[in-house]
Amino acid sequence: MKPISRRTLVLGGLAAAGATALPAHSSVISATAAVPYPFQLGIASGEPDASSVVLWTRLAPVPLSADGHGGMANADVVVDWQVASDELFTNLVSSGSVTATYASAHSVHVIAGGLNSDSDYFYRFRAQGHLSPVGRTRTTPALGAAGRNLLMAFTSCSHYEEGYFTVYRRMAEENPGVILHLGDYIYEYGPTAGRPRLHAGTAEITTLADYRLRYAQYKTDPDLQAAHAVAPWIVVPDDHEVENNRAGHIRENNTPALTAAQWTARETGAYQAYYENMPLRPAQAPSGASIPLFRRVRWGNLATFHMLDTRQYRNDQACGDGWKDCADADLASRSLPGNAQESWLLDGLSQHQGTWDIIGQQVFFARRFNSTGASMDSWDGYRASRARIQQGWVDRGVRNPVVLTGDVHRAWGNNLVADYNNPSSAVIGTELVTSSATSGGDGDATTAIPDVGTNPWLKFFSNRRGYIRATISPTELRSDFRAVAKVSEHGAAATTLKSFVTEEGRPGLQAV
């Protein structure tokens, strides 16, 4: 992608107050502000295809308003938008207006269409006399075309209280072509004294207003805003977007105490707030206590992203959850993504639409056993389900399956093998596990791989916070494990701890 300038990210937000001159043809975005600045939560784009992209914003002049509406009155607001091929908007390619409603927390999801494939664009909004910052986005290559090599960055698990979002800033500075977030974008917990930052409110969030306020607090962070403004995002949630360790509609426990109706209302509100605050297409809009989030994003014939939801359809964790040795984890009736999503995934893999089949999901995929057992919240708690998927891609001749994982607050690089009971079993896939943005705090410099003696397919480990930078070409996928030394203090540099290459047609990690 074309590098985005400091002016776009840093000065773009000053347009509302400062009033830099606009091109003469710009009739859509021009006015004198008479109300408070409504773009406190920034802007975003996502879900790109070869001719369109989702543009997002949410109006909130008072982001931490207790009612979750960000200081907005109960009235519709017209929001104008523009897309241009340059950041000065001298070449306008698309524009229009959309109505932001009180019922949707004045969030906006614009499908900006009619765009050229494999191209960079710039976008902005106007509302109530104010201009938004300028964001950069891009479209995917056309179907059948590989297009440019793709620089992808991905992370997960951004607990606001456990540190500053420096990882997001460093991701933005990579100028990626796409950013993936693999879950736990927010955390539902109440505030805990003594942490670097505190959640707003006094208790764990449970209502729609609570979730709206929590997203608003996270989205006021300038580093997160920078990452959203630099590239389109593709997102999937994990558990904390609703409640820790949930499985389907089953709670981890009854804390805080909720009736069945209150729990359903909590799920409904959590999913509504998630959609309101993410750059998703209307096809992903929730319906009550469910939301359709597993989907495919085609990146020409370079890659297909199969984005999974491993929380909403799973069987409950085996043997009461936790880390243990549990025979029920082998039951063929148990599925992590659910039977329908398993079939959907295998059907997509059979289509061979891209050189790389990239499975974006949430929890640890490779086997990791020790003397006490394994995590029942990971794929080790659903071993028959994992075996069906792995054997499924082998049977379908999938050459380059790559699983992307979040959740565990540590970075791992794993080979995926045909038989985890055989240390010399053939390598049939690759797993890249990103560390967290903040969850787990600073961590330490440990790189010794836990349990590698009983799990020789585990090839890399880090206990630092960070992200993975992956460069995808028709011949190889290079993965750089990037980390920051501290999140308890703001602004740490990012360093590359280890790099691997996965060659086309040769699954597994080769150290660089």
C-alpha positions, 0 to 999 in steps of 0.5 A: 500500500501507499505509505500514509503520511503523518498529516493524514493520521495526525492532522486529519482530525484537526480539520474540524477545528482548523478548517484546511481548505477543501477542493473546489468540487467538494460540495459534500464536506464543507460547513462551519461547526456549531456543535461539539466535535462528534468524531471522538471515536475515530473512523475505520474501514473493513471487509474489503472486496474487489470493488467495495469496502465498508466505511465506519464511524460513530458519532459521540461528542461525549464518549463516556456518557453513562447512557451509552449514546456518547452525548448524542440527542435522540435524533437522526443525523445526516453523515456525509462521506467521501472516497478519493484516490488521494489524501487531499481529495483532489480526485473524488471517486465516490461520495454520498450521505447516510443517516445515523440513528439514535437506535444504532448509537449513531453508528454508520456502516457505508458500503463504498462501491464502484471502486477499482480492484487492488487499489488504495483509497482515502476516505472521510466523513462530515457531520454537524459541521465537523470533518472527521480524520482521514483514513486510508483503505484498499480493495482486494485484487480481482478474482483470478488475479494475485495482485500485489504481495500482501502485508498483513498484521494481526493481534488479539486481546486488548484489555484496556486496564492492563496497559497502553495500546502501543501495539496498535500504534506499531501495527499502524506504522507497518503500513499494512494492507489489512489488519486482522483482530482475532477477538477480545477487542474489549473486556467486560470486567469492572475496574480493578484498582492499581492497574495502568488504566481503569475501566469506566463504570463500577462493575462488570458490564451487562447491558447494551448501554454498558457495552456501548460505553465500554467500546467508546472508552476503548475507541477513544484511544489514539493508538487504536484509532491510528490502527483503524485509520491506516488499513481495512480490518477483518474482525472476529470476536472471542469470549470477552466481547460478551463474557469470559469462557462462554460456550454457545449460550452457556455461561462460565458461572452465574457471576454476576447473577443473571436470570435466563432472560437477563442473560439473553438480554446481555448477549443481545446487547453485546452483539448489537454493540459489537456490530455498531462498533465494527466495520462489518457489512449488513450481512453480519448484523445481529438478530437478537442473541446471535450474530452471523460472523463466520464468513470468507474474504477473498484476496484475489487468487492470492489468499482466502480468509476463512473467518471462524466463530469458535464461541457461538456454536461450540459444545460446552467445555469438557469436564468442567473446563480448565486444564486437565486430562479428560476423555470426553474431549475425544467424543466425536459428538463434540465440535468447537465451531459446531457441525454446520460451521465445520461443513462450511469451512471444509466446503470452502477449503475444497474450492481452492480459490487462493494459493493460501487458505488462511483460517482466522480463529480464536483459540489454540489449535495445535496439540499442547499436552503436559503431565496435567492434561490440556486446556479444555477451552482450546481445540484440545478440548474438542480433539475429534473436531480438530481431527475432522478439519485437519483430515478434511483439508488433507483429503481435499488436497489443500496445499497451504493451510495456515491457522491464525490464532489469538486468545492465549496472550502469548506468541507461538509458532506451531507446525500442525501434524497429521497424528499428534500421537506420533512425534515424527508425523507428517507436517500438514499445516502451519499455526501462527499464534499472536500475542496480545495487545495488552492482556497479560501485562508486560510479560517477560523475555522468556522464549523457552518453549513450554512443553516442547518435549512432549509436543515437538511441533511447537517451534516458537514461544514469546511472553511479550505483548505484540503482533505478527506481521506477515508478508504473503506472496504467491511463493511464500508466507513470511511471518515476523513475530513483533513485540514490545518490552512494556505496555505498562508505559506508553510508547515502547519500540517494537522489535522482531523476535523471530522470523519464519517462512512457510513455502508454497506447497511445503507446510510448516515453519522454516526459521529465517 
